[in-house]
Amino acid sequence: YEKRLDEVLTILGDETMSAYQVASGIKWDLTYTSWDQFPLEQMWFATGEAISYLEHLRHQNKVRRFEREGNLLFERVK
């Protein structure tokens, strides 16, 4: 779990991203070679899991969540 949290922080870097964008950067233990090959349902599950990691990091004050132009975004706390 800690490795996955570290991976999410690495994916975010200095960028601002949606949970979908973060999910697309996670190295999932699946047979697909790219995010574009994921079935739509699997993308939903992966994005939901990314949200849970991001929210956990938010409660640790490592990530902040905000809305911009109707989009929910995340970035690392500096």
C-alpha positions as CSV (number, residue, x, y, z in Angstrom):
1,Y,0.0,0.0,0.0
2,E,2.8,2.4,0.9
3,K,4.5,1.6,-2.5
4,R,1.3,2.5,-4.3
5,L,1.0,5.8,-2.4
6,D,4.6,6.7,-3.3
7,E,3.8,5.8,-6.9
8,V,0.8,8.2,-6.9
9,L,3.0,11.0,-5.5
10,T,5.6,10.3,-8.1
11,I,3.0,10.4,-10.9
12,L,1.7,13.7,-9.6
13,G,5.2,15.2,-9.4
14,D,4.7,18.9,-9.8
15,E,1.6,18.6,-12.0
16,T,-2.0,19.1,-11.4
17,M,-4.0,16.1,-12.5
18,S,-7.4,14.4,-12.4
19,A,-7.9,11.0,-10.7
20,Y,-8.3,9.6,-14.2
21,Q,-4.9,11.0,-15.3
22,V,-3.3,9.6,-12.1
23,A,-4.9,6.2,-12.7
24,S,-3.6,6.1,-16.3
25,G,-0.1,6.4,-14.9
26,I,-0.2,3.7,-12.3
27,K,1.5,0.4,-13.2
28,W,-1.5,-2.0,-12.8
29,D,-0.9,-5.8,-12.5
30,L,-3.0,-6.5,-15.6
31,T,-2.2,-8.0,-19.0
32,Y,-2.9,-4.7,-21.0
33,T,0.2,-3.0,-22.4
34,S,-1.3,0.5,-22.3
35,W,-4.1,2.4,-20.6
36,D,-5.9,2.7,-23.9
37,Q,-6.4,-1.0,-24.0
38,F,-8.2,-1.1,-20.7
39,P,-11.9,-1.9,-21.0
40,L,-14.1,1.0,-20.0
41,E,-15.2,-0.8,-16.8
42,Q,-11.6,-1.4,-15.8
43,M,-10.8,2.2,-16.3
44,W,-13.7,3.1,-13.9
45,F,-12.4,0.7,-11.3
46,A,-8.8,1.9,-11.6
47,T,-9.9,5.5,-11.4
48,G,-12.0,4.7,-8.3
49,E,-8.9,3.1,-6.7
50,A,-6.8,6.1,-7.7
51,I,-9.3,8.4,-5.9
52,S,-9.0,6.3,-2.7
53,Y,-5.2,6.7,-2.8
54,L,-5.5,10.4,-3.5
55,E,-8.0,10.9,-0.7
56,H,-5.8,9.0,1.7
57,L,-2.9,11.3,0.7
58,R,-5.1,14.3,1.1
59,H,-5.9,13.3,4.7
60,Q,-2.2,13.0,5.3
61,N,-1.8,16.6,4.0
62,K,0.4,15.4,1.1
63,V,-2.1,16.2,-1.6
64,R,-4.7,18.9,-2.0
65,R,-8.0,18.6,-3.9
66,F,-9.7,21.5,-5.7
67,E,-12.1,22.2,-8.4
68,R,-11.3,24.1,-11.6
69,E,-13.8,24.8,-14.4
70,G,-16.0,21.9,-13.1
71,N,-13.1,19.4,-12.9
72,L,-11.9,17.8,-9.7
73,L,-8.1,18.0,-9.6
74,F,-5.3,17.0,-7.3
75,E,-1.8,18.3,-6.7
76,R,1.0,17.7,-4.2
77,V,1.2,20.0,-1.2
78,K,4.4,22.0,-1.4
